[in-house]
Amino acid sequence: MSQPGSAPDPRPVPPDAARARELLSRKWAYLLSGSEAIPLTAVELERELRGRLDALCAVLARDPLDVAAVERLGEDVVSLGYIGEEGLRRTTEVLGAGLPALPEFQPADAHAATIARAIGALSTGFLVAVRRSVLEQQERMQLSLLKAVRDAKWNLKESQARFDEVVTSSASGIVIVGLDGRLIRVNSAICDILDLTAAELTGTSLFDLVHPDTVGKLRGAMRTVAEGDRERVRQSQRLLRRNGDVARISLTASLLRDADGEPGHFVVVVEDGTELVLLQSELNRQALNDVLTGLPNRQYFSSHLEGAVRRADPAHGVTLLHLDLDAFGLVCDSLGWRAGERLLVHVAQRLKSLLALEKAMVARFDGDEFGILVENTASTPDVATIAAAVNRELAEPVYVDGHGLALSASIGVARGTSRDQDHTELLRAADQALRRAKVARRGQWTMFDPHQDAEERATSELAVGMPGAWEQGEFSVHYRPVVRLADRGVEGAEAVLLWDRPGHPVGHERCVELAERTGLVLPLGEWLLATAAGQVRWWGQGGGVAPPLTIALTAHQASDADLVARVVRVLDNTGLPADRLSVGVPVGVVSVPEAADTLGVLAEMGVRTALDDFALGPDDLAAVLDFGVRSVRVARRLVDLRTGVGAGCARAAISVLREAGVVVVVDGVTAEEQATWWRDAGAHLATGPHFGPDQPAAAFHRDFRIAP
């Protein structure tokens, strides 16, 4: 059995990816064995296809895509057995759906174009192998014919019978042509191809059957064969059928010589390529169109967008809308994916109907996302009108399996006004606008804002650069004093981050916000806790005072399933007593059962627990009583709450907290007036710039005297 056209990736495949490949190869083998005659058992076929799938995945993992290697894989699949059109169709269907679902090609959007190219290359390899098989068959038939003619001197009857057998049983059209170009003998296959009888064809000039546009090319090529300059001629040609239609064929003509070596006749083998052409056209269509809805896919849409931008009217430009169906997941979860697919088909039809009078293209991107490109004219409605019309159209219920379904769409809009604009940037702009639209209420649309986008990209650039900066040692731990409002003595230390970014240092709150975006906050937060715990433990050695350490967690950290394990690991490694650590979590997180359970486990370990971002409202007070925390930290936004009804409510809430034995900490104090008011209101502790800057460990220990 032939080996795959590309060596498998030597790197180990993760278990989840290996399992996904196994299931995909099993499905591939099942579909292929049910449609084609393959001389392998089910187990052997599955093993063979798994090897080729591994090789294909290895090629897809490399950049750029090795198209030649994928084509060789397509040829290799054909070598497994008698695989024809149905086998190719099943192969493209299962790989087209299965490859984007593999874990190693997630997110699927990032690999969709590469996978589409690979499917096309695989199909090309298949067609090459089929063509080679046809040519080999033609070669074999020609050899048989040549032998039959040479043997005619000794046994004309025997050679005639052999010729008849070969010609009659061949699926290819075979024609004996005189040197003058007239047909001497034909088989039934060529009659079927041209829809003419043998009697009608015999005596007819071959050149009269060829399309006028290409007959000169064939005539010249056959002349060179007759003159001995070439052994045979192979051409893609167009023959004329009875009704005037064109038959696209592959033609091979060889010269038969007599016993004296003189030219005698031509043997012309004709292979009908109509089905292959149609198959190639269908494959091309599937590569550029969504199979479910029939709409153009993202690849086709992107190519069309590039041309539309270049030819756009400078006065009006183009408008790109990126749609995402709201609550589509609810439909699939409740009614099943089949209902969801039917709904997508209805949405596609409605969008096409809505924009039928505009010069527009509607495409399906991925899942429940659609794209609309409008090439604007003076009469094109404005964006608000189009967006409102889309949601108004989608709001009309459509009945799927007896359920009346209606959805809204969130829409991101970008305008292209310059012919020099990068179409990929326009796609990105619409996607960014869609993200902002989805943050608001459902059914909203948002226009791309370049200024807001510039800020967002700058923030994203900072966020993605944090891991490298951390590895390069640009992060350090500073300490913020936790001060008693009664006597302004230092009660403890809060550990905070500082990104010593060259030229632009980034403070703790900004660092945490950026780390939340990428998930870096989990390992970075554990590093902060470990570093600070070790420092506090060191301060307490040799009779020194180890101040209580405060760590403020984000919502992501507080919901981390491994939070308890992280804290235990740090306490064990540093030797810091649990009662010297205070962990604060956002008050809004305690409504999550997992976070509440984690908070309870930490308290049972002896760790002091606190609720941060405390708003002093009834719900927050109830959370204190429900979870038995030892302290609360008043939200920064309330630090100036010194007058009006809010001030009275704050005093009352603090009174309730003090009666419950809860320590009240005020965050973000910037002025003496604030500190005095909160002290008089009953707060115990405070943090903020008013009490001094965040400092490195040595400076903090030198400048602040910690009470034992």
Secondary structure, DSSP 8 states (H G I E B T S, - for coil): ----SS---SS---HHHHHHHHHHHHHHHHHHHTTSB-SS-HHHHHHHHHHHHHHHHHHHHSSS--HHHHHHHHHHHHTTTB--HHHHHHHHHHHHHHGGGSGGG-SHHHHHHHHHHHHHHHHHHHHHHHHHHHHHHHHHHHHHHHHHHHGGGT-HHHHHHHHHHHHHH-SSEEEEEETTSBEEEE-HHHHHHHT--HHHHTT-BGGGSB-TTTHHHHHHHHHHHHTTS-SEEEEEEEEE-TTS-EEEEEEEEEEEE-TTS-EEEEEEEEEE-HHHHHHHHHHHHHHHB-TTT--B-HHHHHHHHHHHHHT--TTT-EEEEEEEETTHHHHHHHH-HHHHHHHHHHHHHHHHHHTTTSSEEEEE-STTEEEEEEE--TT---HHHHHHHHHHHHTS-EEETTEEE---EEEEEEEE--TTS-HHHHHHHHHHHHHHHHHSSTT-EEE--HHHHHHHHHHHHHHHHHHHHHHTT-EEEEEEEEEETTT--EEEEEEEEEE--TTS-B-HHHHHHHHHHHTTHHHHHHHHHHHHHHHHHHHTGGG-----EEEE--HHHHT-TTHHHHHHHHHHHH---GGGEEEEEEGGGGGSHHHHHHHHHHHHHT-EEEEEEE--SHHHHHHHHHHT-SEEEE-GGGTT--SHHHHHHHHHHHHHHHHTT-EEEE----SHHHHHHHHHHT--EE-SGGG---B-HHHHHHH--B--
